[in-house]
Amino acid sequence: MRGYLIGLSLLLATIPVLAGPVVGELAPDFRLQDQNGKWHTQADYHGQWVALYFYPKDDTPGCTTEACAFRDDIFKFKKMNVAILGVSLDDVESHKKFAEKYSLPFPLLADIDHIAANRYGVVRNMGIKKIAKRQTFLIDPDCRIAKHYEKVDPDVHSEQVLSDLRELMTADAQ
């Protein structure tokens, strides 16, 4: 049995971890439903900036802080023509309750099959359960990754994203 477990461990160690896209690459496509059952794809946002943020779980402290900060800054993002899209592995019904409870004015996308999270390299295995890592991708109007946040502090993330978007948009305009 011990030999079997060692062999299995060695085999698992050779399986590559799915890496997400890097800055400059095309953003992986997705087709996901939001809290109202509406379907969204990456192509729907061609021509505008997108802040695609992955988060672990609806209605948990850090996720609520992050979502409410994006909500509170929504007019700043809209003025810049930036779409905010939240994604977790929770289902549509969970997203609906979360969005209604906190009056979230942007789509929360349900990735119950982990397809988008795998394409973006953000799936975290928690034993028998999987969650999305708290990471954000800024996607430019040409659907390319402009910035990737691997470490996110929910308390300051929305302001950080706004600041970086201003800088990226200024650089694009030159």
PyMOL CGO cylinders between C-alpha atoms (Angstrom):
from pymol import cmd
from pymol.cgo import CYLINDER

trace = [
    CYLINDER, 0.00, 0.00, 0.00, 2.80, 2.42, 0.90, 0.3, 1, 1, 1, 1, 1, 1,
    CYLINDER, 2.80, 2.42, 0.90, 4.46, 1.80, -2.48, 0.3, 1, 1, 1, 1, 1, 1,
    CYLINDER, 4.46, 1.80, -2.48, 1.16, 2.46, -4.21, 0.3, 1, 1, 1, 1, 1, 1,
    CYLINDER, 1.16, 2.46, -4.21, 0.77, 5.81, -2.42, 0.3, 1, 1, 1, 1, 1, 1,
    CYLINDER, 0.77, 5.81, -2.42, 4.33, 6.84, -3.25, 0.3, 1, 1, 1, 1, 1, 1,
    CYLINDER, 4.33, 6.84, -3.25, 3.76, 5.90, -6.89, 0.3, 1, 1, 1, 1, 1, 1,
    CYLINDER, 3.76, 5.90, -6.89, 0.49, 7.81, -6.97, 0.3, 1, 1, 1, 1, 1, 1,
    CYLINDER, 0.49, 7.81, -6.97, 2.16, 10.85, -5.41, 0.3, 1, 1, 1, 1, 1, 1,
    CYLINDER, 2.16, 10.85, -5.41, 4.90, 10.76, -8.05, 0.3, 1, 1, 1, 1, 1, 1,
    CYLINDER, 4.90, 10.76, -8.05, 2.33, 10.44, -10.82, 0.3, 1, 1, 1, 1, 1, 1,
    CYLINDER, 2.33, 10.44, -10.82, 0.28, 13.35, -9.48, 0.3, 1, 1, 1, 1, 1, 1,
    CYLINDER, 0.28, 13.35, -9.48, 3.42, 15.45, -9.23, 0.3, 1, 1, 1, 1, 1, 1,
    CYLINDER, 3.42, 15.45, -9.23, 3.92, 15.07, -12.99, 0.3, 1, 1, 1, 1, 1, 1,
    CYLINDER, 3.92, 15.07, -12.99, 0.46, 16.38, -13.86, 0.3, 1, 1, 1, 1, 1, 1,
    CYLINDER, 0.46, 16.38, -13.86, 0.86, 20.03, -14.81, 0.3, 1, 1, 1, 1, 1, 1,
    CYLINDER, 0.86, 20.03, -14.81, -1.02, 22.64, -12.83, 0.3, 1, 1, 1, 1, 1, 1,
    CYLINDER, -1.02, 22.64, -12.83, -3.20, 24.62, -15.19, 0.3, 1, 1, 1, 1, 1, 1,
    CYLINDER, -3.20, 24.62, -15.19, -1.57, 28.00, -15.53, 0.3, 1, 1, 1, 1, 1, 1,
    CYLINDER, -1.57, 28.00, -15.53, -3.62, 31.03, -16.37, 0.3, 1, 1, 1, 1, 1, 1,
    CYLINDER, -3.62, 31.03, -16.37, -2.98, 33.52, -19.13, 0.3, 1, 1, 1, 1, 1, 1,
    CYLINDER, -2.98, 33.52, -19.13, -0.10, 35.95, -18.88, 0.3, 1, 1, 1, 1, 1, 1,
    CYLINDER, -0.10, 35.95, -18.88, -0.10, 39.67, -19.56, 0.3, 1, 1, 1, 1, 1, 1,
    CYLINDER, -0.10, 39.67, -19.56, -0.32, 40.31, -23.29, 0.3, 1, 1, 1, 1, 1, 1,
    CYLINDER, -0.32, 40.31, -23.29, -2.11, 37.06, -24.15, 0.3, 1, 1, 1, 1, 1, 1,
    CYLINDER, -2.11, 37.06, -24.15, -5.70, 36.85, -25.32, 0.3, 1, 1, 1, 1, 1, 1,
    CYLINDER, -5.70, 36.85, -25.32, -8.09, 36.44, -22.43, 0.3, 1, 1, 1, 1, 1, 1,
    CYLINDER, -8.09, 36.44, -22.43, -9.56, 32.93, -22.32, 0.3, 1, 1, 1, 1, 1, 1,
    CYLINDER, -9.56, 32.93, -22.32, -13.15, 32.85, -23.47, 0.3, 1, 1, 1, 1, 1, 1,
    CYLINDER, -13.15, 32.85, -23.47, -15.99, 31.87, -21.17, 0.3, 1, 1, 1, 1, 1, 1,
    CYLINDER, -15.99, 31.87, -21.17, -19.73, 31.36, -21.38, 0.3, 1, 1, 1, 1, 1, 1,
    CYLINDER, -19.73, 31.36, -21.38, -21.32, 31.72, -17.96, 0.3, 1, 1, 1, 1, 1, 1,
    CYLINDER, -21.32, 31.72, -17.96, -24.70, 32.65, -16.50, 0.3, 1, 1, 1, 1, 1, 1,
    CYLINDER, -24.70, 32.65, -16.50, -25.12, 35.57, -14.15, 0.3, 1, 1, 1, 1, 1, 1,
    CYLINDER, -25.12, 35.57, -14.15, -27.36, 35.84, -11.08, 0.3, 1, 1, 1, 1, 1, 1,
    CYLINDER, -27.36, 35.84, -11.08, -30.34, 36.57, -13.34, 0.3, 1, 1, 1, 1, 1, 1,
    CYLINDER, -30.34, 36.57, -13.34, -29.76, 33.64, -15.69, 0.3, 1, 1, 1, 1, 1, 1,
    CYLINDER, -29.76, 33.64, -15.69, -28.33, 35.82, -18.50, 0.3, 1, 1, 1, 1, 1, 1,
    CYLINDER, -28.33, 35.82, -18.50, -25.42, 34.33, -20.44, 0.3, 1, 1, 1, 1, 1, 1,
    CYLINDER, -25.42, 34.33, -20.44, -22.13, 36.24, -20.75, 0.3, 1, 1, 1, 1, 1, 1,
    CYLINDER, -22.13, 36.24, -20.75, -19.08, 35.56, -22.94, 0.3, 1, 1, 1, 1, 1, 1,
    CYLINDER, -19.08, 35.56, -22.94, -15.72, 37.29, -23.18, 0.3, 1, 1, 1, 1, 1, 1,
    CYLINDER, -15.72, 37.29, -23.18, -16.68, 38.39, -26.71, 0.3, 1, 1, 1, 1, 1, 1,
    CYLINDER, -16.68, 38.39, -26.71, -19.66, 40.35, -25.30, 0.3, 1, 1, 1, 1, 1, 1,
    CYLINDER, -19.66, 40.35, -25.30, -17.16, 42.80, -23.83, 0.3, 1, 1, 1, 1, 1, 1,
    CYLINDER, -17.16, 42.80, -23.83, -14.94, 43.29, -26.89, 0.3, 1, 1, 1, 1, 1, 1,
    CYLINDER, -14.94, 43.29, -26.89, -14.21, 47.00, -27.23, 0.3, 1, 1, 1, 1, 1, 1,
    CYLINDER, -14.21, 47.00, -27.23, -14.28, 47.82, -23.53, 0.3, 1, 1, 1, 1, 1, 1,
    CYLINDER, -14.28, 47.82, -23.53, -12.15, 47.23, -20.48, 0.3, 1, 1, 1, 1, 1, 1,
    CYLINDER, -12.15, 47.23, -20.48, -13.15, 44.44, -18.10, 0.3, 1, 1, 1, 1, 1, 1,
    CYLINDER, -13.15, 44.44, -18.10, -12.20, 43.80, -14.49, 0.3, 1, 1, 1, 1, 1, 1,
    CYLINDER, -12.20, 43.80, -14.49, -12.78, 40.04, -14.21, 0.3, 1, 1, 1, 1, 1, 1,
    CYLINDER, -12.78, 40.04, -14.21, -12.45, 39.13, -10.58, 0.3, 1, 1, 1, 1, 1, 1,
    CYLINDER, -12.45, 39.13, -10.58, -12.55, 35.60, -9.21, 0.3, 1, 1, 1, 1, 1, 1,
    CYLINDER, -12.55, 35.60, -9.21, -13.50, 35.07, -5.58, 0.3, 1, 1, 1, 1, 1, 1,
    CYLINDER, -13.50, 35.07, -5.58, -13.88, 32.00, -3.34, 0.3, 1, 1, 1, 1, 1, 1,
    CYLINDER, -13.88, 32.00, -3.34, -17.45, 32.05, -2.01, 0.3, 1, 1, 1, 1, 1, 1,
    CYLINDER, -17.45, 32.05, -2.01, -20.61, 34.15, -1.94, 0.3, 1, 1, 1, 1, 1, 1,
    CYLINDER, -20.61, 34.15, -1.94, -21.52, 35.92, 1.30, 0.3, 1, 1, 1, 1, 1, 1,
    CYLINDER, -21.52, 35.92, 1.30, -18.25, 35.31, 3.13, 0.3, 1, 1, 1, 1, 1, 1,
    CYLINDER, -18.25, 35.31, 3.13, -16.40, 38.16, 4.86, 0.3, 1, 1, 1, 1, 1, 1,
    CYLINDER, -16.40, 38.16, 4.86, -13.57, 38.84, 2.37, 0.3, 1, 1, 1, 1, 1, 1,
    CYLINDER, -13.57, 38.84, 2.37, -15.76, 38.22, -0.66, 0.3, 1, 1, 1, 1, 1, 1,
    CYLINDER, -15.76, 38.22, -0.66, -18.45, 40.53, 0.66, 0.3, 1, 1, 1, 1, 1, 1,
    CYLINDER, -18.45, 40.53, 0.66, -15.89, 43.27, 1.38, 0.3, 1, 1, 1, 1, 1, 1,
    CYLINDER, -15.89, 43.27, 1.38, -14.48, 42.98, -2.14, 0.3, 1, 1, 1, 1, 1, 1,
    CYLINDER, -14.48, 42.98, -2.14, -17.88, 42.91, -3.86, 0.3, 1, 1, 1, 1, 1, 1,
    CYLINDER, -17.88, 42.91, -3.86, -19.22, 45.86, -1.85, 0.3, 1, 1, 1, 1, 1, 1,
    CYLINDER, -19.22, 45.86, -1.85, -16.12, 47.93, -2.65, 0.3, 1, 1, 1, 1, 1, 1,
    CYLINDER, -16.12, 47.93, -2.65, -16.67, 47.32, -6.37, 0.3, 1, 1, 1, 1, 1, 1,
    CYLINDER, -16.67, 47.32, -6.37, -20.34, 48.21, -5.82, 0.3, 1, 1, 1, 1, 1, 1,
    CYLINDER, -20.34, 48.21, -5.82, -19.43, 51.44, -4.04, 0.3, 1, 1, 1, 1, 1, 1,
    CYLINDER, -19.43, 51.44, -4.04, -17.07, 52.41, -6.88, 0.3, 1, 1, 1, 1, 1, 1,
    CYLINDER, -17.07, 52.41, -6.88, -19.39, 51.32, -9.71, 0.3, 1, 1, 1, 1, 1, 1,
    CYLINDER, -19.39, 51.32, -9.71, -19.96, 54.87, -11.02, 0.3, 1, 1, 1, 1, 1, 1,
    CYLINDER, -19.96, 54.87, -11.02, -16.21, 55.43, -11.29, 0.3, 1, 1, 1, 1, 1, 1,
    CYLINDER, -16.21, 55.43, -11.29, -15.90, 52.22, -13.31, 0.3, 1, 1, 1, 1, 1, 1,
    CYLINDER, -15.90, 52.22, -13.31, -18.89, 53.10, -15.51, 0.3, 1, 1, 1, 1, 1, 1,
    CYLINDER, -18.89, 53.10, -15.51, -17.47, 56.57, -16.19, 0.3, 1, 1, 1, 1, 1, 1,
    CYLINDER, -17.47, 56.57, -16.19, -14.33, 54.81, -17.47, 0.3, 1, 1, 1, 1, 1, 1,
    CYLINDER, -14.33, 54.81, -17.47, -16.44, 52.31, -19.51, 0.3, 1, 1, 1, 1, 1, 1,
    CYLINDER, -16.44, 52.31, -19.51, -15.16, 49.38, -17.47, 0.3, 1, 1, 1, 1, 1, 1,
    CYLINDER, -15.16, 49.38, -17.47, -17.30, 46.29, -16.90, 0.3, 1, 1, 1, 1, 1, 1,
    CYLINDER, -17.30, 46.29, -16.90, -17.02, 44.55, -13.54, 0.3, 1, 1, 1, 1, 1, 1,
    CYLINDER, -17.02, 44.55, -13.54, -17.59, 40.79, -13.63, 0.3, 1, 1, 1, 1, 1, 1,
    CYLINDER, -17.59, 40.79, -13.63, -17.38, 38.67, -10.50, 0.3, 1, 1, 1, 1, 1, 1,
    CYLINDER, -17.38, 38.67, -10.50, -16.87, 34.91, -10.87, 0.3, 1, 1, 1, 1, 1, 1,
    CYLINDER, -16.87, 34.91, -10.87, -17.00, 32.09, -8.34, 0.3, 1, 1, 1, 1, 1, 1,
    CYLINDER, -17.00, 32.09, -8.34, -17.83, 28.42, -8.43, 0.3, 1, 1, 1, 1, 1, 1,
    CYLINDER, -17.83, 28.42, -8.43, -21.15, 29.06, -6.68, 0.3, 1, 1, 1, 1, 1, 1,
    CYLINDER, -21.15, 29.06, -6.68, -24.39, 28.51, -8.60, 0.3, 1, 1, 1, 1, 1, 1,
    CYLINDER, -24.39, 28.51, -8.60, -26.81, 31.05, -10.08, 0.3, 1, 1, 1, 1, 1, 1,
    CYLINDER, -26.81, 31.05, -10.08, -29.17, 30.90, -7.10, 0.3, 1, 1, 1, 1, 1, 1,
    CYLINDER, -29.17, 30.90, -7.10, -26.36, 31.58, -4.61, 0.3, 1, 1, 1, 1, 1, 1,
    CYLINDER, -26.36, 31.58, -4.61, -25.23, 34.53, -6.74, 0.3, 1, 1, 1, 1, 1, 1,
    CYLINDER, -25.23, 34.53, -6.74, -28.78, 35.85, -6.89, 0.3, 1, 1, 1, 1, 1, 1,
    CYLINDER, -28.78, 35.85, -6.89, -29.12, 35.85, -3.09, 0.3, 1, 1, 1, 1, 1, 1,
    CYLINDER, -29.12, 35.85, -3.09, -25.67, 37.42, -2.65, 0.3, 1, 1, 1, 1, 1, 1,
    CYLINDER, -25.67, 37.42, -2.65, -26.32, 40.14, -5.25, 0.3, 1, 1, 1, 1, 1, 1,
    CYLINDER, -26.32, 40.14, -5.25, -29.74, 40.98, -3.81, 0.3, 1, 1, 1, 1, 1, 1,
    CYLINDER, -29.74, 40.98, -3.81, -28.53, 41.02, -0.19, 0.3, 1, 1, 1, 1, 1, 1,
    CYLINDER, -28.53, 41.02, -0.19, -25.78, 43.55, -0.98, 0.3, 1, 1, 1, 1, 1, 1,
    CYLINDER, -25.78, 43.55, -0.98, -27.38, 45.35, -3.97, 0.3, 1, 1, 1, 1, 1, 1,
    CYLINDER, -27.38, 45.35, -3.97, -24.56, 44.39, -6.29, 0.3, 1, 1, 1, 1, 1, 1,
    CYLINDER, -24.56, 44.39, -6.29, -25.06, 46.22, -9.62, 0.3, 1, 1, 1, 1, 1, 1,
    CYLINDER, -25.06, 46.22, -9.62, -22.81, 44.03, -11.78, 0.3, 1, 1, 1, 1, 1, 1,
    CYLINDER, -22.81, 44.03, -11.78, -22.92, 40.45, -13.03, 0.3, 1, 1, 1, 1, 1, 1,
    CYLINDER, -22.92, 40.45, -13.03, -21.83, 37.60, -10.77, 0.3, 1, 1, 1, 1, 1, 1,
    CYLINDER, -21.83, 37.60, -10.77, -21.01, 34.69, -13.05, 0.3, 1, 1, 1, 1, 1, 1,
    CYLINDER, -21.01, 34.69, -13.05, -21.62, 31.09, -11.97, 0.3, 1, 1, 1, 1, 1, 1,
    CYLINDER, -21.62, 31.09, -11.97, -18.74, 28.80, -12.96, 0.3, 1, 1, 1, 1, 1, 1,
    CYLINDER, -18.74, 28.80, -12.96, -20.13, 25.60, -11.45, 0.3, 1, 1, 1, 1, 1, 1,
    CYLINDER, -20.13, 25.60, -11.45, -18.18, 23.37, -13.85, 0.3, 1, 1, 1, 1, 1, 1,
    CYLINDER, -18.18, 23.37, -13.85, -14.91, 25.27, -13.16, 0.3, 1, 1, 1, 1, 1, 1,
    CYLINDER, -14.91, 25.27, -13.16, -14.30, 25.78, -16.88, 0.3, 1, 1, 1, 1, 1, 1,
    CYLINDER, -14.30, 25.78, -16.88, -13.47, 29.50, -16.74, 0.3, 1, 1, 1, 1, 1, 1,
    CYLINDER, -13.47, 29.50, -16.74, -11.60, 29.15, -13.44, 0.3, 1, 1, 1, 1, 1, 1,
    CYLINDER, -11.60, 29.15, -13.44, -9.47, 26.39, -14.97, 0.3, 1, 1, 1, 1, 1, 1,
    CYLINDER, -9.47, 26.39, -14.97, -8.78, 28.45, -18.10, 0.3, 1, 1, 1, 1, 1, 1,
    CYLINDER, -8.78, 28.45, -18.10, -7.68, 31.36, -15.92, 0.3, 1, 1, 1, 1, 1, 1,
    CYLINDER, -7.68, 31.36, -15.92, -5.65, 29.08, -13.64, 0.3, 1, 1, 1, 1, 1, 1,
    CYLINDER, -5.65, 29.08, -13.64, -7.48, 30.04, -10.45, 0.3, 1, 1, 1, 1, 1, 1,
    CYLINDER, -7.48, 30.04, -10.45, -9.00, 26.76, -9.22, 0.3, 1, 1, 1, 1, 1, 1,
    CYLINDER, -9.00, 26.76, -9.22, -7.92, 25.88, -5.71, 0.3, 1, 1, 1, 1, 1, 1,
    CYLINDER, -7.92, 25.88, -5.71, -8.43, 22.32, -4.52, 0.3, 1, 1, 1, 1, 1, 1,
    CYLINDER, -8.43, 22.32, -4.52, -9.59, 22.20, -0.90, 0.3, 1, 1, 1, 1, 1, 1,
    CYLINDER, -9.59, 22.20, -0.90, -9.71, 18.43, -0.55, 0.3, 1, 1, 1, 1, 1, 1,
    CYLINDER, -9.71, 18.43, -0.55, -13.10, 17.29, -1.82, 0.3, 1, 1, 1, 1, 1, 1,
    CYLINDER, -13.10, 17.29, -1.82, -14.21, 20.87, -2.52, 0.3, 1, 1, 1, 1, 1, 1,
    CYLINDER, -14.21, 20.87, -2.52, -12.88, 23.36, -5.04, 0.3, 1, 1, 1, 1, 1, 1,
    CYLINDER, -12.88, 23.36, -5.04, -13.02, 27.13, -4.86, 0.3, 1, 1, 1, 1, 1, 1,
    CYLINDER, -13.02, 27.13, -4.86, -11.73, 29.95, -7.02, 0.3, 1, 1, 1, 1, 1, 1,
    CYLINDER, -11.73, 29.95, -7.02, -8.63, 31.75, -5.79, 0.3, 1, 1, 1, 1, 1, 1,
    CYLINDER, -8.63, 31.75, -5.79, -9.09, 35.46, -5.13, 0.3, 1, 1, 1, 1, 1, 1,
    CYLINDER, -9.09, 35.46, -5.13, -7.47, 36.87, -8.27, 0.3, 1, 1, 1, 1, 1, 1,
    CYLINDER, -7.47, 36.87, -8.27, -8.35, 39.57, -10.80, 0.3, 1, 1, 1, 1, 1, 1,
    CYLINDER, -8.35, 39.57, -10.80, -7.59, 40.05, -14.47, 0.3, 1, 1, 1, 1, 1, 1,
    CYLINDER, -7.59, 40.05, -14.47, -7.83, 43.39, -16.24, 0.3, 1, 1, 1, 1, 1, 1,
    CYLINDER, -7.83, 43.39, -16.24, -8.76, 42.76, -19.85, 0.3, 1, 1, 1, 1, 1, 1,
    CYLINDER, -8.76, 42.76, -19.85, -8.24, 45.48, -22.44, 0.3, 1, 1, 1, 1, 1, 1,
    CYLINDER, -8.24, 45.48, -22.44, -10.67, 46.39, -25.26, 0.3, 1, 1, 1, 1, 1, 1,
    CYLINDER, -10.67, 46.39, -25.26, -8.85, 43.97, -27.61, 0.3, 1, 1, 1, 1, 1, 1,
    CYLINDER, -8.85, 43.97, -27.61, -9.55, 41.10, -25.15, 0.3, 1, 1, 1, 1, 1, 1,
    CYLINDER, -9.55, 41.10, -25.15, -5.92, 40.84, -24.01, 0.3, 1, 1, 1, 1, 1, 1,
    CYLINDER, -5.92, 40.84, -24.01, -4.78, 40.45, -20.43, 0.3, 1, 1, 1, 1, 1, 1,
    CYLINDER, -4.78, 40.45, -20.43, -3.45, 43.87, -19.38, 0.3, 1, 1, 1, 1, 1, 1,
    CYLINDER, -3.45, 43.87, -19.38, -2.83, 43.08, -15.70, 0.3, 1, 1, 1, 1, 1, 1,
    CYLINDER, -2.83, 43.08, -15.70, -3.12, 40.09, -13.39, 0.3, 1, 1, 1, 1, 1, 1,
    CYLINDER, -3.12, 40.09, -13.39, -3.51, 40.45, -9.63, 0.3, 1, 1, 1, 1, 1, 1,
    CYLINDER, -3.51, 40.45, -9.63, -2.42, 37.22, -7.98, 0.3, 1, 1, 1, 1, 1, 1,
    CYLINDER, -2.42, 37.22, -7.98, -2.58, 38.64, -4.46, 0.3, 1, 1, 1, 1, 1, 1,
    CYLINDER, -2.58, 38.64, -4.46, -5.69, 40.63, -3.62, 0.3, 1, 1, 1, 1, 1, 1,
    CYLINDER, -5.69, 40.63, -3.62, -6.49, 42.57, -0.46, 0.3, 1, 1, 1, 1, 1, 1,
    CYLINDER, -6.49, 42.57, -0.46, -10.30, 42.93, -0.51, 0.3, 1, 1, 1, 1, 1, 1,
    CYLINDER, -10.30, 42.93, -0.51, -10.14, 46.13, 1.55, 0.3, 1, 1, 1, 1, 1, 1,
    CYLINDER, -10.14, 46.13, 1.55, -8.20, 48.12, -1.07, 0.3, 1, 1, 1, 1, 1, 1,
    CYLINDER, -8.20, 48.12, -1.07, -8.58, 46.14, -4.28, 0.3, 1, 1, 1, 1, 1, 1,
    CYLINDER, -8.58, 46.14, -4.28, -11.27, 48.22, -5.99, 0.3, 1, 1, 1, 1, 1, 1,
    CYLINDER, -11.27, 48.22, -5.99, -9.25, 51.43, -5.56, 0.3, 1, 1, 1, 1, 1, 1,
    CYLINDER, -9.25, 51.43, -5.56, -6.10, 49.62, -6.72, 0.3, 1, 1, 1, 1, 1, 1,
    CYLINDER, -6.10, 49.62, -6.72, -7.90, 48.44, -9.86, 0.3, 1, 1, 1, 1, 1, 1,
    CYLINDER, -7.90, 48.44, -9.86, -9.21, 51.96, -10.56, 0.3, 1, 1, 1, 1, 1, 1,
    CYLINDER, -9.21, 51.96, -10.56, -5.74, 53.43, -10.17, 0.3, 1, 1, 1, 1, 1, 1,
    CYLINDER, -5.74, 53.43, -10.17, -4.15, 50.82, -12.43, 0.3, 1, 1, 1, 1, 1, 1,
    CYLINDER, -4.15, 50.82, -12.43, -6.88, 51.27, -15.04, 0.3, 1, 1, 1, 1, 1, 1,
    CYLINDER, -6.88, 51.27, -15.04, -6.26, 55.02, -15.13, 0.3, 1, 1, 1, 1, 1, 1,
    CYLINDER, -6.26, 55.02, -15.13, -2.57, 54.34, -15.71, 0.3, 1, 1, 1, 1, 1, 1,
    CYLINDER, -2.57, 54.34, -15.71, -3.20, 51.66, -18.36, 0.3, 1, 1, 1, 1, 1, 1,
    CYLINDER, -3.20, 51.66, -18.36, -5.73, 53.82, -20.20, 0.3, 1, 1, 1, 1, 1, 1,
    CYLINDER, -5.73, 53.82, -20.20, -3.39, 56.80, -20.18, 0.3, 1, 1, 1, 1, 1, 1,
    CYLINDER, -3.39, 56.80, -20.18, -0.58, 54.63, -21.61, 0.3, 1, 1, 1, 1, 1, 1,
    CYLINDER, -0.58, 54.63, -21.61, -2.97, 53.30, -24.29, 0.3, 1, 1, 1, 1, 1, 1,
    CYLINDER, -2.97, 53.30, -24.29, -3.96, 56.81, -25.32, 0.3, 1, 1, 1, 1, 1, 1,
    CYLINDER, -3.96, 56.81, -25.32, -0.35, 57.81, -25.98, 0.3, 1, 1, 1, 1, 1, 1,
]
cmd.load_cgo(trace, "trace")
